[in-house]
Amino acid sequence: MTWFNSLIEWLIKKRIHQIDLFRKYPHEVQNDLLEKLINAGRQTEWGRLWNYDGIRNYQDYAQKVPVQDYESLKSYIDKTREGQQNVLWNTEIRWFAKSSGTTTDKSKYIPVSFEALEECHYKAGKDMLAIYCNNYPVNSIFHGMALAMGGSGTLREVNNTELMEGDLSAILMHNLPWWAEIRRTPQLSVALMDEWESKIETMARLTLKENITSITGVPSWTLILLRKILEISGKDNINQVWPHLEAFFHGGVSFKPYRRQFDNLTPLAPLRYMETYNASEGFFSIQDDPSDEAMLLMLDYGIFYEFIPFEQFLVGELKPIPLWEVETGKNYAMVITTNGGLWRYLIGDTVMFTSRNPYKIKITGRTRHFINAFGEEVIADNVEKALSIACEKSNAVIEEYTGAPKYLGDIGKGAHEWIIEFSSPPSALDYFTEIFDNALKSVNSDYEAKRYKNMVLEPPIIHTVPKGTFYKWMKFRNKLGGQNKVPRLANDRKFVEEIFSLLKDENFIANSQQK
């Protein structure tokens, strides 16, 4: 394997040099990229509609093309799903990433071009390894297999043209380059199984005997697999099953609520963690510094970035600014233009820049997942920080949670109501609630103002639920596995009322307690 290791080392050094270039010249790279994207879109149906021939620079683009969301692009995506080409993008589209999202119950079908596969998703996969090896020169990651937690994929034929739609992970696995396929496990037929619980069981049994050195997946679903492996093997921890496991590449949800659980599962040899930010629409950022939770915004993946200040977004002012106008410490709704034909597309995530040199971000929440019923503007990042403080001070560990506003009678006061599933509960819930409340005040001045002397908001209300409740709820919603995530915040009571309703069912409670 000496030749293979030499090849890997050469590729890593080459790519690190290229990353350093877009760190040094971020605005030039983004402007050049936008020009290429506009040129690619000129002769598409979309490009003719918005007169791309008349676009010469970013200012023209911003003036001519309005901000889009999935609903405004849906008719064009539907045409492509029916087999028409050159609608949104100028090369053939054969793949569609099915995304349930967390902002709507309807499925979304995101077109995935060859360019998006090669220049974005697979390039990011190589970059993850390049950055990892650059950070940890002494490693054994290529001496074993990579376990990937994938989704499901189903084929369908339209107009005598075979199209594939399914989770993005399924599309990626179907098209993996040889260098990734030879070290991936389990086999494709298992990785893409539709029935989630059978899939977990099968994956656990098949990978027990493998020499796993790295895992890639969403933390919540990966934990379920690891626990199933311990249950089947009878081992005390994952180090006893996979002694050479060293890295977990994670994304999809915040890692803060899960880190202690992963640490507890690997006590003999702590894992090296690397966070990534990818979605059906593209791959956006990678944690390049183990000592910094923020992620490097990857500027040469065929994606042009814009950002809407969140306070403007909340009042319907959809006026994005380019990368070179952003400020650190400010919350933005992210807008992307991609090499898959998404033009000024509002992806639904909010981010905050922690650095402009280089450009580094952290995910702060979803554009539709916040609580602002009383003007408090609480976002997921606020809650995660506050819960982390409360857990640390009360020695608790949270499995899952969700929250919503609660209106209290005719006096006009309200509160935030939380449903929390603990894997290790606090000894005193009142103490936990008080710490959480005070921590949330410390990270959100609007919440603090509304909580002043209980004038607008009463103290938070926290309900604890049996272990397995959220798993059963997600199963009830047909959202197990893949890229499905527990919605953390909502500005209405749909999710919490649904859980409360299920908790009244004795069979549901009994089944939850078994998980």
C-alpha positions as CSV (number, residue, x, y, z in Angstrom):
1,M,0.0,0.0,0.0
2,T,3.0,2.3,-0.1
3,W,2.1,3.6,-3.6
4,F,-1.5,4.3,-2.3
5,N,-0.3,6.2,0.7
6,S,2.1,8.2,-1.5
7,L,-0.7,9.1,-3.9
8,I,-2.9,10.2,-1.0
9,E,-0.2,12.3,0.4
10,W,0.4,14.0,-3.0
11,L,-3.3,14.7,-3.4
12,I,-3.7,16.1,0.1
13,K,-0.8,18.6,-0.4
14,K,-2.2,19.7,-3.8
15,R,-5.7,20.3,-2.4
16,I,-4.5,22.1,0.7
17,H,-2.6,24.5,-1.6
18,Q,-5.9,25.1,-3.5
19,I,-7.8,25.7,-0.3
20,D,-5.2,28.3,0.7
21,L,-5.8,30.1,-2.6
22,F,-9.5,30.7,-2.0
23,R,-8.7,31.7,1.6
24,K,-6.4,34.3,0.2
25,Y,-8.5,35.5,-2.7
26,P,-12.2,34.8,-1.6
27,H,-13.9,37.6,-3.5
28,E,-12.1,36.9,-6.8
29,V,-12.9,33.2,-6.6
30,Q,-16.6,33.9,-5.9
31,N,-16.9,36.5,-8.7
32,D,-15.2,34.2,-11.2
33,L,-17.5,31.4,-10.2
34,L,-20.7,33.6,-10.6
35,E,-19.5,34.4,-14.2
36,K,-19.2,30.7,-15.0
37,L,-22.6,29.9,-13.5
38,I,-24.3,32.7,-15.5
39,N,-22.6,31.6,-18.7
40,A,-23.9,28.0,-18.0
41,G,-27.4,29.3,-17.5
42,R,-27.7,31.6,-20.5
43,Q,-29.4,29.2,-22.9
44,T,-31.6,27.5,-20.3
45,E,-35.3,28.2,-20.1
46,W,-34.6,30.0,-16.8
47,G,-31.7,32.0,-18.3
48,R,-33.8,33.2,-21.2
49,L,-36.7,34.1,-18.9
50,W,-34.4,36.4,-16.8
51,N,-32.3,37.7,-19.7
52,Y,-29.0,36.2,-18.6
53,D,-27.4,37.6,-21.8
54,G,-27.7,41.0,-20.2
55,I,-26.0,40.1,-17.0
56,R,-22.3,41.2,-16.8
57,N,-21.6,41.3,-13.1
58,Y,-23.0,40.7,-9.6
59,Q,-24.9,44.0,-9.6
60,D,-26.7,43.0,-12.8
61,Y,-27.5,39.6,-11.4
62,A,-28.8,41.0,-8.1
63,Q,-31.1,43.5,-9.9
64,K,-32.5,41.1,-12.5
65,V,-33.1,37.9,-10.7
66,P,-35.3,37.7,-7.6
67,V,-34.7,35.5,-4.6
68,Q,-36.3,32.1,-5.0
69,D,-37.6,29.3,-2.7
70,Y,-38.6,25.8,-3.5
71,E,-42.2,26.7,-4.3
72,S,-41.2,29.4,-6.9
73,L,-38.8,26.9,-8.6
74,K,-41.1,23.9,-8.3
75,S,-42.7,24.1,-11.7
76,Y,-39.2,24.1,-13.4
77,I,-38.0,21.2,-11.2
78,D,-41.2,19.3,-12.1
79,K,-40.5,19.8,-15.8
80,T,-37.0,18.3,-15.3
81,R,-38.5,15.4,-13.3
82,E,-40.7,14.7,-16.3
83,G,-37.6,14.3,-18.5
84,Q,-37.2,17.8,-19.9
85,Q,-33.7,19.1,-20.0
86,N,-32.0,22.5,-20.3
87,V,-34.7,24.0,-18.0
88,L,-32.7,25.3,-15.0
89,W,-29.2,23.9,-15.9
90,N,-27.4,23.3,-19.2
91,T,-26.3,19.7,-18.7
92,E,-28.4,16.6,-18.2
93,I,-30.1,16.2,-14.9
94,R,-30.8,12.5,-14.0
95,W,-30.7,12.6,-10.2
96,F,-33.0,14.3,-7.6
97,A,-32.2,14.5,-3.9
98,K,-35.5,13.9,-2.0
99,S,-35.5,16.1,1.0
100,S,-38.2,16.0,3.6
101,G,-36.5,19.0,5.3
102,T,-37.8,20.2,8.7
103,T,-39.7,23.3,7.4
104,T,-42.5,21.5,5.7
105,D,-44.2,18.1,5.6
106,K,-43.9,18.0,1.8
107,S,-41.0,16.3,0.0
108,K,-38.7,18.5,-2.0
109,Y,-36.8,17.2,-5.1
110,I,-33.5,19.0,-5.6
111,P,-31.9,18.5,-9.0
112,V,-28.4,17.1,-8.8
113,S,-26.2,17.7,-11.9
114,F,-23.0,15.9,-12.8
115,E,-21.1,19.0,-11.9
116,A,-22.8,19.2,-8.5
117,L,-21.7,15.6,-7.9
118,E,-18.1,16.0,-9.0
119,E,-17.2,19.6,-8.3
120,C,-19.2,19.9,-5.0
121,H,-20.1,16.7,-3.1
122,Y,-17.2,14.4,-4.1
123,K,-14.7,17.3,-4.0
124,A,-15.9,17.9,-0.4
125,G,-15.4,14.3,0.4
126,K,-11.8,14.5,-0.7
127,D,-11.4,17.8,1.2
128,M,-12.6,16.2,4.4
129,L,-9.9,13.7,4.2
130,A,-7.3,16.2,3.1
131,I,-8.0,18.5,5.9
132,Y,-8.2,15.7,8.4
133,C,-4.8,14.3,7.4
134,N,-3.3,17.8,7.3
135,N,-4.5,18.3,10.9
136,Y,-3.5,14.8,12.0
137,P,-0.4,13.7,10.0
138,V,-0.1,10.6,12.2
139,N,-3.3,8.6,11.5
140,S,-4.5,5.2,10.4
141,I,-7.7,6.3,8.7
142,F,-6.8,4.6,5.3
143,H,-5.8,1.3,7.0
144,G,-9.5,0.3,7.5
145,M,-13.0,0.8,6.3
146,A,-15.3,3.8,6.3
147,L,-18.8,3.3,7.7
148,A,-21.3,5.5,6.0
149,M,-24.8,6.0,7.4
150,G,-26.8,6.4,4.1
151,G,-30.4,7.0,3.2
152,S,-32.6,5.1,0.8
153,G,-33.0,5.3,-3.0
154,T,-35.7,4.2,-5.4
155,L,-35.5,4.2,-9.2
156,R,-38.3,5.3,-11.4
157,E,-38.7,5.7,-15.1
158,V,-40.1,8.8,-16.8
159,N,-40.6,9.2,-20.5
160,N,-38.4,6.2,-21.1
161,T,-35.6,8.0,-19.2
162,E,-34.4,6.4,-16.0
163,L,-34.3,8.9,-13.2
164,M,-33.1,8.3,-9.7
165,E,-34.6,10.0,-6.7
166,G,-33.8,9.4,-3.0
167,D,-31.8,10.7,-0.1
168,L,-28.7,12.6,-1.2
169,S,-26.6,10.0,0.5
170,A,-28.1,7.3,-1.6
171,I,-27.4,9.3,-4.8
172,L,-23.8,9.8,-3.7
173,M,-23.3,6.1,-2.9
174,H,-24.7,5.1,-6.3
175,N,-22.1,7.2,-8.0
176,L,-19.1,6.9,-5.7
177,P,-15.7,7.0,-7.4
178,W,-13.5,3.9,-7.1
179,W,-11.2,5.4,-4.5
180,A,-14.1,5.9,-2.1
181,E,-16.1,2.7,-2.9
182,I,-13.2,0.4,-2.1
183,R,-13.1,1.5,1.5
184,R,-16.8,2.0,2.2
185,T,-19.0,-0.4,4.1
186,P,-21.7,-1.9,4.2
187,Q,-22.5,-3.1,0.7
188,L,-24.8,-0.9,-1.3
189,S,-27.9,-3.1,-1.1
190,V,-27.7,-2.8,2.7
191,A,-26.7,0.9,2.9
192,L,-29.8,1.8,0.8
193,M,-32.4,-0.4,2.5
194,D,-35.7,1.4,2.8
195,E,-37.0,-0.1,6.1
196,W,-35.0,1.7,8.8
197,E,-35.2,-0.7,11.7
198,S,-34.3,-3.7,9.6
199,K,-31.5,-1.7,8.1
200,I,-30.0,-0.8,11.5
201,E,-30.1,-4.5,12.5
202,T,-28.5,-5.6,9.3
203,M,-25.9,-2.9,9.3
204,A,-24.9,-3.7,12.9
205,R,-24.5,-7.4,12.2
206,L,-22.5,-6.9,9.0
207,T,-20.1,-4.3,10.3
208,L,-19.3,-5.9,13.6
209,K,-16.4,-7.9,12.2
210,E,-15.1,-5.0,10.0
211,N,-12.0,-3.0,10.8
212,I,-13.8,0.4,10.9
213,T,-11.5,3.4,11.2
214,S,-14.0,6.2,10.4
215,I,-17.8,6.9,10.5
216,T,-19.7,9.5,8.5
217,G,-23.3,10.3,9.4
218,V,-25.9,12.3,11.3
219,P,-25.2,12.0,15.1
220,S,-28.7,11.1,16.2
221,W,-29.0,8.1,13.8
222,T,-25.4,7.1,14.2
223,L,-25.9,6.7,17.9
224,I,-28.8,4.3,17.3
225,L,-26.6,2.1,15.2
226,L,-23.7,2.2,17.7
227,R,-26.1,1.2,20.5
228,K,-27.5,-1.6,18.4
229,I,-23.9,-2.9,17.8
230,L,-23.3,-2.9,21.5
231,E,-26.5,-4.7,22.2
232,I,-25.7,-7.5,19.6
233,S,-22.0,-7.8,20.5
234,G,-22.4,-7.7,24.3
235,K,-19.5,-5.3,24.5
236,D,-19.2,-2.4,26.9
237,N,-18.1,0.2,24.5
238,I,-17.4,0.8,20.8
239,N,-13.6,0.7,21.3
240,Q,-13.9,-3.0,22.1
241,V,-15.7,-3.6,18.9
242,W,-13.6,-1.4,16.6
243,P,-10.3,-0.7,18.3
244,H,-8.9,1.3,15.4
245,L,-11.9,3.7,15.0
246,E,-10.5,7.2,15.2
247,A,-12.7,9.7,13.4
248,F,-16.4,10.7,13.2
249,F,-17.3,13.1,10.3
250,H,-20.7,14.5,11.3
251,G,-23.3,17.0,10.1
252,G,-27.0,17.6,9.7
253,V,-27.7,18.6,13.3
254,S,-25.8,20.4,16.0
255,F,-23.3,18.0,17.7
256,K,-23.5,19.7,21.1
257,P,-26.3,17.6,22.5
258,Y,-24.7,14.4,21.3
259,R,-21.0,14.8,22.0
260,R,-21.0,13.5,25.6
261,Q,-22.9,10.4,24.4
262,F,-20.3,9.7,21.8
263,D,-17.5,10.3,24.3
264,N,-19.2,7.8,26.7
265,L,-19.3,5.2,23.9
266,T,-15.6,5.5,23.2
267,P,-13.9,5.9,26.6
268,L,-10.7,4.0,25.7
269,A,-9.7,6.0,22.7
270,P,-11.6,9.3,22.2
271,L,-12.8,10.0,18.7
272,R,-11.5,12.9,16.6
273,Y,-14.6,14.9,15.5
274,M,-15.0,16.9,12.3
275,E,-18.2,18.8,11.6
276,T,-19.4,19.4,8.0
277,Y,-22.3,21.4,6.6
278,N,-23.9,19.7,3.6
279,A,-27.5,19.5,2.4
280,S,-29.4,18.2,-0.6
281,E,-28.7,21.5,-2.3
282,G,-24.9,21.4,-1.9
283,F,-21.9,21.0,0.4
284,F,-21.0,24.3,2.0
285,S,-18.4,24.1,4.8
286,I,-15.9,22.0,6.7
287,Q,-14.4,22.3,10.1
288,D,-10.8,22.9,9.3
289,D,-9.4,23.6,12.8
290,P,-10.1,21.0,15.6
291,S,-9.8,23.8,18.2
292,D,-12.4,26.0,16.5
293,E,-16.1,24.9,16.2
294,A,-16.6,27.2,13.3
295,M,-16.4,25.8,9.7
296,L,-14.5,27.1,6.7
297,L,-16.8,28.2,4.0
298,M,-15.7,26.3,0.9
299,L,-15.7,28.9,-1.9
300,D,-14.8,26.7,-5.0
301,Y,-17.5,24.1,-5.0
302,G,-19.6,25.7,-7.7
303,I,-21.7,27.6,-5.3
304,F,-22.1,31.4,-5.2
305,Y,-23.2,32.7,-1.8
306,E,-25.4,35.6,-0.7
307,F,-26.9,36.4,2.7
308,I,-30.0,38.2,4.1
309,P,-29.7,39.8,7.5
310,F,-32.1,37.8,9.6
311,E,-33.9,40.8,11.1
312,Q,-34.8,41.8,7.6
313,F,-35.8,38.3,6.6
314,L,-38.3,38.2,9.5
315,V,-40.2,41.2,8.1
316,G,-40.1,39.9,4.5
317,E,-37.2,42.1,3.2
318,L,-35.4,39.6,0.9
319,K,-32.5,41.8,-0.1
320,P,-29.3,39.6,0.0
321,I,-25.8,41.0,0.2
322,P,-22.7,39.3,-1.3
323,L,-20.0,37.6,0.8
324,W,-17.7,40.6,0.9
325,E,-20.4,42.7,2.7
326,V,-21.1,40.3,5.6
327,E,-20.3,41.1,9.2
328,T,-19.2,38.8,12.0
329,G,-21.5,38.0,14.9
330,K,-24.6,38.7,12.8
331,N,-27.3,36.2,11.9
332,Y,-28.0,35.6,8.2
333,A,-30.4,33.6,6.1
334,M,-28.3,31.9,3.4
335,V,-29.0,32.3,-0.3
336,I,-27.2,30.1,-2.9
337,T,-26.7,29.9,-6.6
338,T,-25.4,26.4,-7.6
339,N,-24.1,24.3,-10.4
340,G,-27.2,22.3,-10.2
341,G,-29.5,25.1,-11.4
342,L,-30.7,26.7,-8.1
343,W,-30.7,30.4,-8.8
344,R,-30.6,32.8,-5.7
345,Y,-32.2,30.0,-3.8
346,L,-33.2,30.5,-0.1
347,I,-32.0,27.3,1.4
348,G,-33.7,27.7,4.7
349,D,-30.7,27.7,7.0
350,T,-29.3,30.6,9.1
351,V,-25.6,31.1,9.7
352,M,-23.3,33.4,11.6
353,F,-19.8,34.4,10.5
354,T,-17.2,34.1,13.2
355,S,-14.4,35.2,10.9
356,R,-13.9,37.1,7.6
357,N,-10.3,36.1,7.1
358,P,-10.8,33.4,6.3
359,Y,-14.6,33.2,6.0
360,K,-15.8,30.8,8.7
361,I,-19.4,30.2,9.8
362,K,-21.5,28.3,12.3
363,I,-25.0,27.2,11.7
364,T,-27.5,29.0,13.9
365,G,-30.8,27.5,12.9
366,R,-33.5,27.3,10.3
367,T,-35.4,30.3,8.8
368,R,-38.7,28.7,9.8
369,H,-37.5,27.2,13.0
370,F,-37.4,29.9,15.7
371,I,-39.6,31.2,18.5
372,N,-40.7,34.8,18.1
373,A,-44.2,34.7,19.4
374,F,-43.5,37.6,21.8
375,G,-40.7,39.5,20.0
376,E,-37.9,37.4,21.7
377,E,-36.4,36.1,18.4
378,V,-35.0,32.9,19.9
379,I,-33.0,30.7,17.5
380,A,-31.6,27.2,17.7
381,D,-28.1,28.4,18.4
382,N,-29.3,30.3,21.5
383,V,-31.1,27.2,22.8
384,E,-28.2,24.9,22.2
385,K,-25.8,27.1,24.1
386,A,-28.3,27.5,27.0
387,L,-29.0,23.8,27.2
388,S,-25.3,23.0,27.1
389,I,-24.7,25.2,30.1
390,A,-27.7,23.7,32.0
391,C,-26.5,20.2,31.2
392,E,-22.9,20.9,32.3
393,K,-24.0,22.5,35.6
394,S,-26.6,19.8,36.5
395,N,-24.6,16.9,35.1
396,A,-27.4,16.0,32.7
397,V,-27.3,14.5,29.2
398,I,-30.0,15.3,26.6
399,E,-31.0,12.8,24.0
400,E,-33.5,15.0,22.1
401,Y,-35.7,18.0,22.5
402,T,-38.2,20.4,20.9
403,G,-39.8,23.6,22.0
404,A,-42.7,26.0,21.2
405,P,-44.5,29.1,22.5
406,K,-47.3,28.8,25.0
407,Y,-49.9,31.5,25.5
408,L,-51.2,31.8,29.1
409,G,-54.7,33.1,29.5
410,D,-56.2,36.5,29.2
411,I,-53.4,38.4,30.9
412,G,-51.3,38.4,27.7
413,K,-48.3,36.6,29.2
414,G,-46.7,33.6,27.6
415,A,-43.9,31.1,28.1
416,H,-41.7,28.7,26.2
417,E,-42.7,25.1,26.6
418,W,-40.1,22.4,26.1
419,I,-40.3,18.6,25.7
420,I,-36.9,17.0,26.6
421,E,-35.8,13.4,26.5
422,F,-32.8,12.9,28.8
423,S,-30.4,10.0,28.6
424,S,-29.1,11.1,32.0
425,P,-31.7,13.4,33.7
426,P,-30.8,16.1,36.2
427,S,-31.3,15.3,39.9
428,A,-33.5,18.4,40.2
429,L,-35.6,19.5,37.2
430,D,-36.3,22.9,38.8
431,Y,-32.6,23.6,39.1
432,F,-32.0,22.6,35.5
433,T,-34.9,24.9,34.4
434,E,-33.5,27.9,36.3
435,I,-30.1,27.5,34.8
436,F,-31.5,27.1,31.3
437,D,-33.6,30.2,31.7
438,N,-30.7,32.3,33.0
439,A,-28.4,31.0,30.3
440,L,-30.9,31.8,27.6
441,K,-31.2,35.3,29.0
442,S,-27.4,35.6,28.8
443,V,-27.2,34.7,25.1
444,N,-30.3,36.5,23.9
445,S,-31.0,40.1,25.0
446,D,-34.5,40.1,23.5
447,Y,-35.5,37.0,25.5
448,E,-34.0,38.7,28.6
449,A,-36.1,41.8,28.1
450,K,-39.3,39.8,27.7
451,R,-38.5,37.8,30.8
452,Y,-37.9,41.0,32.9
453,K,-40.0,40.6,36.1
454,N,-42.1,38.1,34.2
455,M,-43.8,41.0,32.4
456,V,-44.2,39.3,29.0
457,L,-42.8,35.8,29.4
458,E,-43.1,33.5,32.4
459,P,-40.3,31.0,33.2
460,P,-39.9,28.2,30.8
461,I,-42.0,25.0,31.2
462,I,-40.1,21.8,30.8
463,H,-41.7,18.4,30.4
464,T,-39.5,15.2,30.5
465,V,-40.5,12.2,28.5
466,P,-39.5,8.5,28.6
467,K,-36.5,7.3,26.6
468,G,-37.4,6.4,23.1
469,T,-40.2,9.0,22.8
470,F,-38.7,11.0,20.1
471,Y,-37.6,7.9,18.1
472,K,-41.2,6.7,18.2
473,W,-42.5,10.1,17.3
474,M,-40.2,10.3,14.3
475,K,-41.4,6.8,13.3
476,F,-45.0,7.9,13.7
477,R,-44.2,10.8,11.2
478,N,-42.5,8.3,8.8
479,K,-39.2,10.2,9.3
480,L,-36.7,7.7,10.5
481,G,-33.1,7.8,9.3
482,G,-31.5,9.5,6.4
483,Q,-31.4,13.3,6.6
484,N,-34.5,13.5,8.8
485,K,-34.0,15.6,11.9
486,V,-36.0,16.3,15.1
487,P,-37.3,19.9,14.7
488,R,-35.8,21.9,17.6
489,L,-38.0,25.0,17.5
490,A,-41.3,26.0,16.1
491,N,-43.2,29.3,16.2
492,D,-46.5,27.3,16.6
493,R,-47.5,24.3,18.7
494,K,-48.0,21.7,16.0
495,F,-45.0,19.5,17.0
496,V,-45.4,19.7,20.8
497,E,-49.2,19.1,20.6
498,E,-48.5,16.1,18.4
499,I,-46.1,14.6,21.0
500,F,-48.5,15.4,23.9
501,S,-51.3,13.6,22.0
502,L,-49.2,10.6,21.4
503,L,-48.1,10.5,25.0
504,K,-51.8,10.0,26.0
505,D,-51.7,6.7,24.1
506,E,-50.6,4.0,26.6
507,N,-49.3,1.8,23.8
508,F,-47.1,4.6,22.6
509,I,-45.6,5.2,26.1
510,A,-45.0,1.4,26.5
511,N,-43.3,1.2,23.2
512,S,-41.2,4.3,23.8
513,Q,-39.9,2.9,27.1
514,Q,-38.7,-0.2,25.3
515,K,-36.3,1.7,23.0
